[in-house]
Amino acid sequence: MSDENIMIVEDDADIRELLRYNLEREGFKLHECGSAEEAKAFLARRLPDLVILDLMLPGSDGYAFCRMMRADERTAKIPVIMVTARDEDADIVAGLEVGADDYITKPFSSRILSARVRAGLRRSAVEPEDGQDILTRGLIEIDRAHHVAKIEGKALVLTLSEFKILNLLMKRPGVVFSRYQIVDAVHGADYPVTDRSVDVQIVGLRRKMGKHGGQIETVRGVGYRMKVE
């Protein structure tokens, strides 16, 4: 039995049953919620290791619920995989924009579901790659051991993907990373993410960095880099 706890937020009982069947078979512990309101009540009592979130929920929808999670420092770092019947880029980008880390479109295979969940759990355990717990560039500081990023001493509320992008760029200031290199670093090789999704995450990261967002430079036609001080 795995120690990881997964919260499923899905109003369709048949989809919940399918998710439960596949994830319990993999050894995960599950908690099921039929609405955002029920999920909020659960989060007040206990924090899961990962959330599988349907976007089209009754009442408060998945977009609003994801925004709420990212705005609360208790839940800001929990991986969120959104489940949607909509496979249009605009819908997927909208989910990523509010802080989801990954997405699965319905219908999905059990193998893809399991792989995405395990990848999400792996990404949530970010470890320093070079022995440095603290990485500092100017007024920007990353505490990689505790998964906290600060600017001028003030903590930023970042998604897992945003944190990993900032970490990647800060490790090698001045080096230009293509969108595909960023995807590989954040999600792993051969991960199906559009260029637009990377751009959205960069926009969100810059916005959260405020006046320091310009430290992340766009190299037209190539990718992104951290400005050299």
C-alpha positions as CSV (number, residue, x, y, z in Angstrom):
1,M,0.0,0.0,0.0
2,S,1.3,3.4,-1.0
3,D,1.6,6.2,1.6
4,E,0.4,8.9,-0.8
5,N,-3.1,10.2,-0.3
6,I,-5.0,11.5,-3.3
7,M,-8.1,13.6,-3.2
8,I,-10.5,13.2,-6.2
9,V,-12.9,16.1,-6.8
10,E,-15.4,14.9,-9.3
11,D,-19.2,15.2,-9.4
12,D,-19.8,12.3,-11.8
13,A,-20.1,9.1,-9.8
14,D,-19.2,6.9,-12.7
15,I,-15.9,8.8,-13.3
16,R,-15.2,8.7,-9.6
17,E,-15.7,5.0,-9.6
18,L,-13.3,4.6,-12.6
19,L,-10.7,6.8,-11.0
20,R,-11.0,4.9,-7.7
21,Y,-10.8,1.5,-9.4
22,N,-7.6,2.4,-11.2
23,L,-5.8,4.3,-8.4
24,E,-6.7,1.8,-5.6
25,R,-5.3,-0.9,-7.9
26,E,-2.0,1.0,-7.9
27,G,-2.1,1.1,-4.1
28,F,-3.0,4.8,-3.5
29,K,-5.2,5.9,-0.6
30,L,-8.1,8.0,-1.8
31,H,-10.6,10.5,-0.6
32,E,-13.6,11.4,-2.9
33,C,-15.4,14.7,-3.0
34,G,-18.5,15.4,-5.2
35,S,-18.1,19.2,-5.1
36,A,-15.6,22.0,-4.5
37,E,-17.4,22.8,-1.2
38,E,-17.0,19.2,0.0
39,A,-13.3,19.4,-1.0
40,K,-12.7,22.6,0.8
41,A,-14.1,21.1,4.0
42,F,-11.7,18.1,3.6
43,L,-8.7,20.4,3.1
44,A,-9.5,22.2,6.3
45,R,-9.0,18.9,8.1
46,R,-6.3,17.2,6.1
47,L,-3.9,17.9,3.2
48,P,-3.6,15.3,0.4
49,D,-0.4,14.6,-1.5
50,L,-2.1,15.3,-4.9
51,V,-5.5,16.4,-6.2
52,I,-7.4,15.2,-9.2
53,L,-9.8,17.9,-10.1
54,D,-12.7,18.0,-12.5
55,L,-13.1,21.5,-14.0
56,M,-16.8,21.4,-14.7
57,L,-18.2,21.1,-11.1
58,P,-21.6,22.2,-9.9
59,G,-21.6,25.4,-7.8
60,S,-18.0,26.6,-7.5
61,D,-16.2,25.2,-10.5
62,G,-12.7,23.6,-10.7
63,Y,-11.1,26.8,-11.9
64,A,-12.2,28.7,-8.8
65,F,-11.2,25.8,-6.6
66,C,-7.7,25.7,-8.1
67,R,-7.3,29.5,-7.6
68,M,-8.3,29.1,-4.0
69,M,-5.8,26.3,-3.5
70,R,-3.0,28.4,-5.0
71,A,-3.9,31.4,-2.9
72,D,-3.6,29.5,0.4
73,E,0.0,28.8,1.5
74,R,-1.2,25.5,3.1
75,T,-2.3,24.1,-0.2
76,A,-0.3,26.2,-2.7
77,K,2.3,23.5,-3.4
78,I,0.0,20.5,-3.7
79,P,0.1,19.0,-7.2
80,V,-3.2,19.4,-9.1
81,I,-4.1,17.3,-12.1
82,M,-7.2,18.6,-13.9
83,V,-9.6,16.2,-15.6
84,T,-11.6,17.7,-18.5
85,A,-13.7,16.5,-21.3
86,R,-12.6,19.6,-23.2
87,D,-9.4,19.1,-25.2
88,E,-9.3,22.5,-26.8
89,D,-6.0,24.4,-26.2
90,A,-7.9,27.3,-24.8
91,D,-9.6,25.2,-22.1
92,I,-6.3,23.4,-21.2
93,V,-4.4,26.7,-21.1
94,A,-7.1,28.2,-18.9
95,G,-6.7,25.4,-16.4
96,L,-2.9,25.8,-16.4
97,E,-3.3,29.6,-16.0
98,V,-5.1,29.2,-12.7
99,G,-2.4,26.9,-11.3
100,A,-3.1,23.3,-12.4
101,D,0.2,21.4,-12.9
102,D,-1.1,18.8,-15.4
103,Y,-4.2,17.7,-17.3
104,I,-5.9,14.6,-18.5
105,T,-8.7,14.7,-21.1
106,K,-11.6,12.3,-20.9
107,P,-11.7,9.5,-21.9
108,F,-8.3,8.5,-20.5
109,S,-6.5,5.2,-20.2
110,S,-5.6,3.7,-16.8
111,R,-1.9,3.6,-17.8
112,I,-1.8,7.4,-18.6
113,L,-3.7,8.2,-15.4
114,S,-1.2,6.2,-13.3
115,A,1.8,7.7,-15.1
116,R,0.5,11.3,-14.7
117,V,-0.2,10.8,-11.0
118,R,3.2,9.2,-10.3
119,A,4.9,12.0,-12.2
120,G,3.0,14.6,-10.3
121,L,4.0,13.1,-7.0
122,R,7.6,12.9,-8.1
123,R,7.6,16.6,-9.1
124,S,6.3,17.6,-5.7
125,A,9.4,16.3,-4.0
126,V,11.9,18.7,-5.5
127,E,15.4,18.0,-4.3
128,P,18.5,20.2,-4.8
129,E,20.4,18.8,-7.7
130,D,23.8,20.3,-7.0
131,G,24.0,20.3,-3.2
132,Q,22.9,23.9,-2.9
133,D,19.9,24.4,-0.7
134,I,19.8,28.1,-1.2
135,L,20.2,29.7,-4.6
136,T,20.3,33.5,-4.8
137,R,20.3,35.9,-7.8
138,G,20.2,39.5,-6.8
139,L,17.0,40.0,-4.7
140,I,15.6,36.6,-5.8
141,E,16.2,33.7,-3.5
142,I,15.1,30.0,-3.7
143,D,15.2,27.7,-0.8
144,R,15.2,24.4,-2.7
145,A,15.1,22.1,0.3
146,H,11.9,23.8,1.6
147,H,10.5,24.6,-1.8
148,V,10.2,28.3,-1.1
149,A,11.0,31.2,-3.4
150,K,11.3,34.8,-2.1
151,I,11.9,38.2,-3.5
152,E,13.1,40.9,-1.2
153,G,12.4,38.5,1.7
154,K,8.7,38.1,0.7
155,A,7.6,34.5,-0.2
156,L,6.0,34.0,-3.6
157,V,3.0,31.7,-4.0
158,L,4.1,29.5,-7.0
159,T,2.8,26.3,-8.5
160,L,5.2,23.4,-8.7
161,S,5.8,24.0,-12.4
162,E,6.5,27.7,-11.8
163,F,8.9,26.9,-9.0
164,K,10.8,24.4,-11.2
165,I,11.0,26.9,-14.1
166,L,12.4,29.6,-11.8
167,N,14.9,27.1,-10.4
168,L,16.0,26.0,-13.9
169,L,16.5,29.6,-15.1
170,M,18.3,30.7,-11.9
171,K,20.7,27.8,-11.9
172,R,22.2,29.1,-15.2
173,P,21.7,32.8,-15.7
174,G,22.2,34.0,-19.2
175,V,21.7,30.6,-20.7
176,V,18.7,30.4,-23.1
177,F,16.4,27.5,-22.6
178,S,14.0,26.5,-25.4
179,R,10.4,25.7,-24.5
180,Y,11.1,22.0,-25.1
181,Q,14.0,22.1,-22.7
182,I,11.8,23.8,-20.1
183,V,9.1,21.1,-20.6
184,D,11.7,18.3,-20.2
185,A,13.1,19.9,-17.0
186,V,9.6,20.4,-15.4
187,H,7.7,17.4,-16.6
188,G,10.2,14.9,-18.0
189,A,11.1,13.9,-21.5
190,D,8.3,13.2,-24.1
191,Y,5.7,15.0,-22.1
192,P,2.8,16.3,-24.3
193,V,2.6,20.0,-23.6
194,T,2.1,22.8,-26.1
195,D,4.4,25.7,-26.5
196,R,1.5,27.9,-25.5
197,S,1.4,26.2,-22.1
198,V,5.0,27.1,-21.4
199,D,4.3,30.7,-22.4
200,V,1.3,30.8,-20.0
201,Q,3.4,29.5,-17.1
202,I,6.1,32.1,-17.8
203,V,3.5,34.9,-17.9
204,G,2.1,33.7,-14.6
205,L,5.6,33.5,-13.0
206,R,6.5,37.0,-14.2
207,R,3.3,38.4,-12.8
208,K,3.9,36.9,-9.4
209,M,7.5,38.3,-9.4
210,G,6.0,41.8,-9.9
211,K,8.6,44.4,-10.8
212,H,11.3,41.7,-10.9
213,G,9.4,39.7,-13.6
214,G,11.6,41.4,-16.2
215,Q,14.5,39.3,-14.9
216,I,13.1,36.5,-17.1
217,E,13.9,37.6,-20.6
218,T,12.2,36.3,-23.8
219,V,14.7,35.4,-26.6
220,R,12.4,35.7,-29.6
221,G,12.2,32.5,-31.6
222,V,14.3,30.5,-29.1
223,G,13.0,30.6,-25.5
224,Y,13.7,32.2,-22.2
225,R,16.7,33.1,-19.9
226,M,17.4,34.7,-16.6
227,K,19.0,38.1,-17.0
228,V,22.6,38.2,-15.8
229,E,23.1,40.8,-13.1
